[in-house]
Amino acid sequence: MFKDNLLKGKKILVTGGGTGLGKEMSEHYIQHGAEVVICGRRESVLEETAKEFKDKYDSLVRYESLDIRSPQDVQDFIERIFQEGPLHGLVNNAAGNFISPTKDLSSRGFDAIANIVFHGTFYVTHAVGKKWLENDLKGSIISILATWVWTGSPFVVPSAMSKSALHAMTKSLAVEWGPHGIRVNAIAPGPFPTEGAWARLSPKGQLDDNNSMSSIAMGRTGEMSEL
């Protein structure tokens, strides 16, 4: 569909890029010529993904273990990246979630999700955007939302609230940073059969009744390449 060299000369950071949707997006960026940087909390997973891409595409993929909940660690990480040359794109994919009746949700459980999805995503976005603005650079940001920002969904209130905050952030920064040549967008995929999502949100390995196929217009889950 696109030219193989469409993204040649571009460097893109994908948070949570070692597995699932982040890995899939990273691979497609590489296929179209981009230099990709992936980060996540599990270094062994990142190393394995980077090696896989190197073997398949002879493409050097930089990876680094990072907990985006730590603003100082995020700041230092982005500084190291820009020391080697500017980023051109950011994909905010890192996330966390689990199912729980809201009445049983502890403050620690709530914070566990909000600190990653809400706070962590802002820390990364802020650090990257600040570098672009300080150096008069253009860039593009894509944040991954969820359909329950609009539809609602039971048992995932911390995620729904945090993703809704990212939706608001996206719209606000698009207005604030747009005049500086920084594009800020978001996409909200429906259900994709990634191992992480299925394990956390559907213990039986299937969509539950509240997210049955009947609620999906196409009558099926998404295929990774479609994202």
Sequence and secondary structure as in RCSB ss.txt:
>XXXX:A:sequence
MFKDNLLKGKKILVTGGGTGLGKEMSEHYIQHGAEVVICGRRESVLEETAKEFKDKYDSLVRYESLDIRSPQDVQ
DFIERIFQEGPLHGLVNNAAGNFISPTKDLSSRGFDAIANIVFHGTFYVTHAVGKKWLENDLKGSIISILATWVW
TGSPFVVPSAMSKSALHAMTKSLAVEWGPHGIRVNAIAPGPFPTEGAWARLSPKGQLDDNNSMSSIAMGRTGEMS
EL
>XXXX:A:secstr
   TTTTTT EEEEETTTSHHHHHHHHHHHHTT EEEEEES HHHHHHHHHHHHHHH    EEEE  TT HHHHH
HHHHHHHHT    EEEE         GGG  HHHHHHHHIIIIIIHHHHHHHHHHHHHHTT  EEEEEE  THHH
H  TT HHHHHHHHHHHHHHHHHHHHHGGGTEEEEEE       HHHHHHH TTSS  GGG GGGSTTSS   GG
G 
